[in-house]
Amino acid sequence: MTREALLLTAEVLFVLLALLGVALICFPLGLITGGVIGVLVVERAALAQPDDQAKETDP
């Protein structure tokens, strides 16, 4: 595994364990936290992609 893949795996495991801990205390709060984390992950992935489409649509 590359270093980036190892760091990503560690990050995902950390977030899942933290989410599980919150869900064990209060399940609805775990669902809300999971939704917020999901939005953050999608935004982070969108920012990591090259911005080729925006360059094509700009006049």
C-alpha positions in Angstrom: 0.0 0.0 0.0 1.1 3.5 -0.7 1.4 6.0 2.1 -1.7 7.9 0.8 -3.8 4.8 0.8 -2.6 3.9 4.3 -3.5 7.4 5.6 -6.9 7.3 3.9 -7.6 3.9 5.5 -6.6 5.1 8.9 -8.8 8.2 8.5 -11.8 6.2 7.4 -11.4 3.8 10.3 -11.1 6.7 12.8 -14.2 8.4 11.5 -16.2 5.1 11.5 -15.2 4.4 15.1 -16.0 7.9 16.2 -19.4 7.6 14.5 -20.0 4.3 16.1 -19.2 5.7 19.5 -21.7 8.6 19.0 -24.4 6.2 17.7 -24.0 3.9 20.8 -24.7 6.9 23.1 -27.5 8.5 21.0 -28.7 6.8 17.8 -30.4 9.9 16.3 -27.3 12.0 16.9 -25.3 9.2 15.2 -27.5 9.5 12.1 -27.2 13.3 12.0 -23.4 13.1 12.5 -23.2 10.5 9.7 -25.1 12.8 7.3 -22.8 15.7 8.1 -19.7 13.6 7.6 -21.2 12.3 4.3 -21.6 15.8 3.0 -18.1 16.8 4.1 -16.7 13.7 2.3 -18.5 14.5 -0.9 -17.4 18.1 -0.8 -13.8 17.1 -0.1 -13.8 14.6 -3.0 -15.3 17.3 -5.3 -12.6 19.7 -4.4 -9.9 17.1 -5.0 -10.9 16.5 -8.6 -9.4 18.7 -11.4 -11.6 21.6 -12.4 -11.6 20.9 -16.1 -15.3 21.3 -16.6 -15.3 24.8 -15.0 -12.6 25.9 -17.4 -14.6 24.7 -20.4 -17.7 26.6 -19.5 -16.1 30.0 -18.6 -16.2 32.5 -21.5 
